[in-house]
């Protein structure tokens, strides 16, 4: 695995006659930006809906350097990153929701209209409907609610490790649903909040 930029490398980066973007080999899409006046910040480049996007993070503050944080002390045991469980919970609920939606669509194409008149969201159950349709109506609603709850719960958790940060970045940019712009923006804002702190503490 490529080594990420170190505090020494960041501190040593000198401004040029033009604005510089120095890629971090340890984090795909992450760049150290050095302005001509010497100011430094981070930029994260990604693609959403096929279009290039950029998230600016900063400014960069240089502390005492990596290795001084308690987490890096010899023998220190780092607690599991809570973002990993939150992401897995969201992935699981998403998979279940998509599975029920797929089953719902197949039943919609398979059953005649008179056997699929129930609308569970309106508490309208037609006893003569196909039981599979009633079940699909109910389960799609429950799965959709569970997926939405897991998605928004994910916004309440910040990554505490480099691994968690990278997995969160991948999860944030892999979502293509057009109705999730606000949710994806929330994840990117969390990344912008967590990245400088993790880097400063030597966890990146």
C-alpha positions, -999 to +999 in steps of 0.1 A: +000+000+000+013+035-009+024+056+021+003+086+028+016+121+031+033+127+064+032+159+085+069+165+076+060+163+039+031+186+043+050+211+063+079+210+038+056+216+008+066+250-007+044+273-027+052+279-063+043+305-089+010+286-095-014+269-071-002+233-064-022+201-058-001+173-044-018+139-044-017+118-012-007+083-024-023+068+007-058+081+000-071+081-036-087+114-045-071+133-017-048+163-025-028+188-005-035+222-020-007+248-016-016+283-026+009+308-041+008+327-008+017+296+012-018+287+026-025+250+026-057+230+026-070+196+016-091+188-015-110+156-021-119+148-057-146+123-066-173+116-092-210+117-086-236+108-113-207+107-138-196+143-131-164+153-113-168+169-079-144+185-054-147+189-016-124+215-001-112+207+035-090+229+056-070+249+063-042+226+073-027+230+107+006+214+115+010+200+150+038+181+166+036+155+140+025+119+136+036+095+162+030+118+192-007+109+196-016+085+223-032+061+198+003+055+183+020+047+215+036+013+217+012-014+228-018+009+225-050-008+216-073+012+193-111+007+198-130-005+167-141+024+144-179+028+150-183+040+114-177+004+101-207-010+119-229+019+109-219+014+072-225-023+074-259-017+089-268+006+061-256-018+035-276-046+050-308-026+052-303-014+016-298-049+003-330-061+021-350-031+007-338-037-028-346-074-025-382-066-015-386-040-042-375-065-068-400-090-055-427-064-054-420-054-091-421-091-102-455-096-084-468-064-100-460-078-134-472-113-126-505-108-108-537-094-124-548-060-110-578-075-092-554-096-070-532-067-060-555-040-048-542-037-012-523-006-001-507-012+032-494+024+035-531+035+036-541+005+058-562-008+029-561-046+029-582-065+004-588-101+016-592-115-019-557-102-029-529-127-034-512-132+000-478-127-016-489-092-027-501-082+008-468-095+022-448-076-004-467-044+003-460-047+040-424-057+038-414-031+012-427-004+035-409-018+065-377-023+046-378+012+031-383+027+066-354+006+080-331+016+052-339+053+056-333+051+094-299+034+089-290+060+062-297+089+085-282+072+116-250+070+096-248+108+096-246+107+134-213+087+134-178+101+125-149+078+115-121+074+140-095+055+119-080+059+084-097+026+073-130+039+084-125+072+067-116+055+034-145+031+036-169+061+043-155+080+013-162+050-009-197+045+005-205+082+002-195+085-035-209+051-046-245+061-039-262+072-071-298+077-060-308+113-071-331+117-041-302+112-018-282+144-025-287+159+010-277+126+026-246+123+005-237+159+012-240+151+049-216+122+046-191+144+027-194+171+054-186+144+080-155+134+060-145+171+059-149+173+097-131+140+105-102+142+080-082+171+095-086+157+131-075+122+121-045+136+102-036+159+131-038+130+156-016+108+133-043+083+125-041+087+087 
